[in-house]
């Protein structure tokens, strides 16, 4: 109940009347950008549609009542509504106005330890972390609020539609947190989880290397990813039990360097000496940008990619040059452990597909109501105007309804999967290995389907938005 109260207090702080509680710079930037964005690019959270699915279709009230309150923090409709309403305010008033500028300005590389994020991003993240949103669905013992994971997924869809590249910063951190919770030693959990869960630090996933390809490539255009070819080395440090020296290059590392937080925790795939060849010889290591002393670790960013539509999120090439790291889990089981991170990312990618469809629909609907061309086939609908709005054209209405069906149908699929995620979360916290295996099996089956299908139809919904113009 204490955690639910914290949610209530933080939700209240994010309501419109308290928006000035945000850092002045982000509040001013957001207000200025919002006026320009309202014409077509503003995002408006679809609360009516979300509530219909949450309560009338998927019966989340009953679902939450069925969860064990001794294991997860109690969650009721009032708590959900407070979180959703506060997130709506944050998305519409702060994050959505930063979206276009985030891509136009993008992240800027300064030196190996400095990448400056787009204007407003850092202050928005500070507000997000200080209001406890990163901690929403993580264990209370590490500073989390212990609420069901589904609540964080509902929130993430709104943030993804408002500003996807900004969401990548806290989103990747959640994957790192889940991986450390599932496979890290108690010492690693106690040392790193509180700062990650509070948002004081962020996390990344470091898999791909320049040589890990499956088809011919040029030196500047790697393609594919064959993790069996990973060559990054992890050598035990003499006289420092449990510490390893990590050396190698990783590419395509989302949010690998930035100024949102002072420290970044990297989950890195590497090989121990005499490890078996292929994926059977890969281990997983925790490698921070800064050590606990505050000293910079021996790693840096050599470049960031020019990634179309994703300039707000720095996609980095990281160079590890004898950086200190700590083993996560069992030696040579790194790829298996990393799938905890990957499955979190898959569900997040599925949410991205819904977000793309929802935003495409909202912008297409606005345009179809404003754009005038010819008369409706069934007769003039707006005789006092020079022409009818194109929303009266059957082909345009078909495209709009297709976009809406993708957004709402995809949202329903994710909500159903989110209920399974709650059951798995509950089983993990309760130490019920049999239930964990059952629910994990269902999620392992469903998440690749949701990722593949919803991103494909989300792209098609965006294509229809272009076609409608």
Secondary structure, 3 states (H helix, E strand, C coil): CHHHHHHHHHHHHCCHHHHHHCCHHHHHHHHHHHHHHCCCCCCCCCHHHHHHHHHHHCCHHHHHHCCCCCCCCCCCHHHHHHHHHHHHHHHHHHHHHHHHHHHHHCCEEEECCEEECCCCHHHHHHHHHHCCCCCCCCCHHHCCCCCCHHHHHHHHHHHHHHCHHHHHHHHHHHHHHHHHHHHCCHHHHHHHHHHHHHCCEEEEEECCCCCCCCCCCECCECCCCCHHHCCCEEEECCCCCCEEEEEEEEEEEECCCCCCCCEEEEEEEEEECCCCCHHHHCEEEEEECECCCCCECCEEEEEECCCCCCCCCCEEEEEEEEEEEEEECCCCCHHHHHHHHHHHHHHHHHHHHHHHHHHHHHHHHHHHHHCECCCCCCCCCCCCCCCCEHHHCHHHHHHHHHHHHHHHHHHHHHHHHHHHHHHHHHHHHHCCHHHHHHHHHHHHHHHHHHHHHHHHHHHHHHHHHHHCC
